[in-house]
Amino acid sequence: MAADSNPARGTFIAALATVARRITALLGMAVIVGLLLILIWRVYLHHQSRVPPEEPAVVRLGSRAT
């Protein structure tokens, strides 16, 4: 049973697990940032296609006394 225990191998496996966890976290953050950029781009396109830029806006003042 003592021959099955190898501290160097266990340390190596633990180091690989740590590196894998960090790589997975980095990929997850990259995916989240990518999705955020896609969302921002879609909102930008949505606002660009709805109202022509030269069309004046209609503003109603609700606090104005009549």
C-alpha positions in Angstrom: 0.0 0.0 0.0 2.9 2.3 0.7 4.1 1.7 -2.9 0.8 3.1 -4.2 1.3 6.4 -2.5 3.6 8.7 -4.5 3.7 12.3 -3.2 5.4 13.6 -6.4 2.7 12.2 -8.6 -0.1 13.5 -6.3 1.4 17.0 -6.3 1.6 16.8 -10.1 -2.0 15.8 -10.4 -3.1 18.5 -8.0 -1.1 21.1 -10.1 -2.8 19.9 -13.2 -6.2 20.3 -11.6 -5.4 23.8 -10.5 -4.3 24.8 -14.0 -7.4 23.2 -15.5 -9.6 25.1 -13.1 -7.9 28.4 -14.0 -8.1 27.7 -17.7 -11.8 26.8 -17.4 -12.4 30.1 -15.4 -10.6 32.1 -18.0 -12.7 30.5 -20.8 -15.9 31.2 -18.8 -15.0 34.8 -18.4 -14.2 35.1 -22.1 -17.6 33.6 -23.0 -19.3 36.1 -20.7 -17.5 39.1 -22.1 -18.2 37.8 -25.7 -21.9 37.5 -24.9 -22.0 40.9 -23.4 -20.4 42.4 -26.5 -22.9 40.6 -28.7 -25.8 42.0 -26.5 -24.4 45.5 -26.8 -24.0 45.2 -30.6 -27.6 43.9 -30.9 -29.0 46.7 -28.8 -27.0 49.2 -30.9 -28.4 47.7 -34.2 -31.9 47.7 -32.7 -31.7 51.4 -31.9 -30.2 52.3 -35.3 -33.0 50.6 -37.2 -35.9 52.1 -35.3 -35.7 55.9 -35.7 -34.0 57.8 -38.5 -31.4 60.2 -37.1 -32.8 63.3 -38.9 -36.3 62.8 -37.6 -37.1 65.2 -34.8 -38.3 63.8 -31.5 -41.7 64.7 -30.1 -41.5 65.8 -26.5 -44.4 66.5 -24.2 -44.0 68.5 -21.1 -46.2 67.1 -18.4 -45.6 69.8 -15.8 -46.7 72.6 -18.0 -49.8 74.5 -16.8 -52.6 74.9 -19.3 
